[in-house]
């Protein structure tokens, strides 16, 4: 296999680098679908939102999930009820920092699930219920 084994190369790639790679892939995909990029990796004490985009007049908070294999379920199944609550609280902080309100702003939560070596992308709109 050459000078480096696959494991040696993989060990040097951090989880953050992997996450950044798939978030960039998701951003490009959503941009091609007509969404506009606002920001990435918005972090609060509650958690982090991977991507914040805009679709027409709607703010879209995007959770990006990647699974190399589907043996243990689909990538989207990794978004737990606890993660949903954290995302909602984090989105609320972002909206407040923008001078916006959850009561008057049109927003939604989408999941980009990237699966397998072929990077199959599933875009699940309104994937996360609010509250």
N, C-alpha and C positions, 0 to 999 in steps of 0.2 A: 504494500500500500504506500510505499514511499517513506520519506523521513519521519512523518508524523502520523500517528494513529488517529482515527476518528475521535476516540475518547480524549486524547491529548488536546486536540483542536477544540472540541466541545467544552472541555473543562475551562478553557480560557475565555469563553464567551459568558458574560454574566447574564443573570436573569433580566437586569435592566436593559442590556443591549438587545436581548431577545424581544422584550416588551416594546422597546423603541422601534425595532424593525417592523413588528406587526402593527403598531399604531400608525407608522408612516404608510404602510400598505393600506390600512383602513382609511386613512385620510385621503390618499390618492383615489381609492375606489369611490368614496362618498363625493369627492369633488367632481369626478366624472359623472356622477348621478345628479349633479346640479346643486349640491350643498356648498355653502361658503364656509371656509375655515375661520374660526374666531381665535381659539387658543387650545393648548394641550397641557395635560398634567396639572390641572388646577387642584391644589392640595389645601386641605384644612385639617383641623384636629379630628374631624369626623371621617375623613378618607380622601380619595382622589378620584377625579373624573378624567378619564383618558383623553377624550376629545370633546370640545364644544364647537358646534357647527351651527349654521343657520340654514333653514330650508324654507324659502319664501319668507314669511313673517314669523316663523316658528323657531325658537331656540331648541337645538337638539343636543342633549347630553348623551354622549356615546361611551358605552363600556365595550372594550375590545377584549375578546377572549380567544386564545389559541390552544388547540390540542393537536399534538402530532399524530395521535391515533385515536380511534373512537371506541377502543375496547371497553373503556370505563364510562362511556356516555359522550354526548355531543358537547361541544365547547360551550354552547349557550346554557347548558344545565349547570355550569359552574357559578352562575349568578344566583346566589342564595337569597332568601328573604332578608337575612341580616345585611347582606351587601346592598340590597335594594334600599333599605332604610338609610344606610350610610350615604348612598348616592343621592337620595332625596335631600338629606340634610346638607350635604356639600353643595348641591345645586342651589338650594335656598340661600346659602351664604354667597355664592357667586352672583345670583340675581340681586341680592341686597347691595353688594358692592358696585353693581352697575346702576343702582337706583331704580331697580325694577321690583315688582311684587309678584309672588306666586299667584295672587288673586286676579291680577290684571294682565299678566304676560302669558302668551301662548308658548308652551314648551312641552317637550316630551322626552322620554328616555328610550334610546334605541340600543340594540346590541349588534355588534359585528362579531360573528363567530367565524373564525378561520380554522379550517380543519385539514389535517393531513399534509403529506409532503407536497401535494399539488396546490396547496393554499386555496382550497375551495372556500369561497366567501358566502356566508348567509347574512343578509341584512334583515334584521327583525325590528320593524318599526313598532313603536309603542309597546316594547317588550316588558317594560317595568311599570307596574302600577304605582301611582303616587300615594304616599301616606304611610 
